[in-house]
């Protein structure tokens, strides 16, 4: 599903954000990528979203070689990848329903399908009652759930989450993780970038630890501490 | 599913509706800049319309004057009272290719029209000449050329005809009018181009600010998988709407003003009616309305399209 082969990303400053990274993530896997600031986690997400180009190496997602992908094919590729961020990135001037419907409009979904899909997604993330609320009327946990609903409404087969619990308290973090697990159980491949030690330890999933742009360990059903340090 | 072809991909009607709605929202969100753009666009289109009206009317008046341009031919004294001799020469002139019409005006007719003009308020003064036409030797031909440009060659020919004493021509008036018309045209075009550049600049500014305000939204759209056209469309709609609104307002205003002006001029300056023939309102707006609206929409469209292309390398 996701294949990186000897991927290096060097910025113009000479810094190597990634240095010869190779990894393979199977369809339906739940993977944590952990590491300190500057370890290269976020660069990895940006490369997978094709926001950045690798300096060298090959990246394949869903069988497509991203290095060879043409500019105009990027939107179609991104529709198969859901993404959530630490700061939620919701549209503040639109209510919950419109925020999720927005993702469907972007991919030109007929209105009658939007009317069916958005409430279904809201039920999945437990916010069916709050469809009329605006982001500022919601708690951090609720906002992240809206962001999750938006990421999932187009039925992606991969979900990338960049520090999804970074702005949340432990209770909300746990709930978001539970949701991610549910989504994973429904068949979506989930990749979570985090440095939330507690969450990683509890979940007992595959953990890829990075340090200064290289993978220092990659183990299944692992915890955080033994790898990050 | 209803869909229309737009560029290289097909767009659903609901998507077009969405883009329209977003375009309107953009205008509303940047109210002040949108208003400034609409106002500038209105001023530009208003001035364009104004110059257009002036140029069109000038051309119309020149055409009217040109169609009345004639050459008057007076005869040598020895034949100036011999109608048959004069008509013989007249027939020769009328047969020329460049002549549209040759009208014979007898000495009596000349005197009658002279009286109408100069003794209109004191007709008794003319009675003294009742049996002695002072213009007895002023019978003449009024010759209308087919084309004003032929007038010089016609005059040259007429001056060479035996029996003709004097040739009066009025081509200078038409020439002056034509030259002035050209000058007005050039100045108008220069001012209009300048104003259009200002409009494009302002629309571009409005769209740039719209892009800055919606930077985050655009970033999210791109991450979700929106195509370039989908990201660009609301901004283009915004520019297009500003252009159309900025075109419609001044055109409506011009229509009102022009109608009133014609009514006022017609009522106040009856004696100018012959000299100043205004182009009728419906004839003027048959051209001005589509041209003005197309200009507004065109500036709006290209102004926003080029700006979004520059700022959004998506």
Interface residues (C-beta under 8 A of the other chain):
Chain A: X49 X51 X72 X75 X76 X77 X78 X79 X83 X89 X91 X102 X103 X105 X106 X107 X108 X110 X111 X150 X154
Chain B: X1 X11 X12 X14 X15 X18 X216 X217 X219 X220 X221 X222 X223 X224 X225 X226 X227 X228 X230
